[in-house]
Amino acid sequence: VGVKESHQMTIFRIIAAILHLGNLEIQGERDGEACSVSGEDEHLSSFCSLLGVEHSQMQHWLCHRK
């Protein structure tokens, strides 16, 4: 399709990260009013390493809107 190999790898990395994010296990708390993500979740670790984001920040902001 004419996409450079370096761009292909970036696209593949983003797609892989999105697929890992879809496998993330989010636990509901307080009758659905809150949630949490395990710090040990392998999919969260893979997501963060693929996109180069900080693990603790991603864990926090997946469960907080503000």
N, C-alpha and C positions, 0 to 999 in steps of 0.2 A: 504493500500500500504506500510505499515511499516514505515511511517514517524512519528516521535515523536510528541506528542501534542504541545510541546513548539515550534517546528519547523513549525507545521501546522499553528499556530497562526501568526507566522512571515510571512509565505507565504500568508495567508489571508490578513494581513495588507498591504503587498506590492501590492497585486492584487487590493485591495480596493483603494489604493492610485493612482494606474495607471488608474482605472476607473474614479476616480474623476478628474484626470488630463485631461482625454478625454472630460469631460464635461465643462472644463474651457472655459470661453468666452474671446477671444482675439480680441481687436478692432484694426483695421487697421487705420493708420494715414498717412498723407502726400502722398496720392496716392499709398499706399502700400510700401512705403520706411521705415516706422517705425510702431511699434505697441505698445499697452499698455494693461495691465491687471488691472482690478479694484481691489483696495485693499479691497473692501467689498465683493468680490466674495466668496460665501460659499464653493465652490469646492476647491479653492486655500487654504482656511483655513483648510478644512478637509485633503487635501493632506499634508500640512505642519505638522499638528498635528499627522497624522498617521506615517510619516517618521521622525519626530523630526527635521525638518529643519526650519530655520528662515524665517518667512513670508516675510519680506521686501527683503531679499536676493533672494528668489525664484521668487518674483514678478519682480525684476530687471533682473535676468539672464534668465528668459523665453523670454525676449524681446531684449537682447543684446548678441551678439556673442563674443565680446572681453571683 
